[in-house]
């Protein structure tokens, strides 16, 4: 956006404001052990229940 004229950049800043706030993953560590086990169980179920035409 550096190639835009100052007037355009000011107008964009006026309309859209600052950059979106940065967020972080609340569970950056992958969640608790029970959450990981639940996710593994769900994945296992999906793999076992996969239709044959999905290889």
Secondary structure, 3 states (H helix, E strand, C coil): CCCCCHHHHHHHHHHHCCCCCCCCCCCCCCCCHHHHHHHHHHHHHHHHCCCHHHC
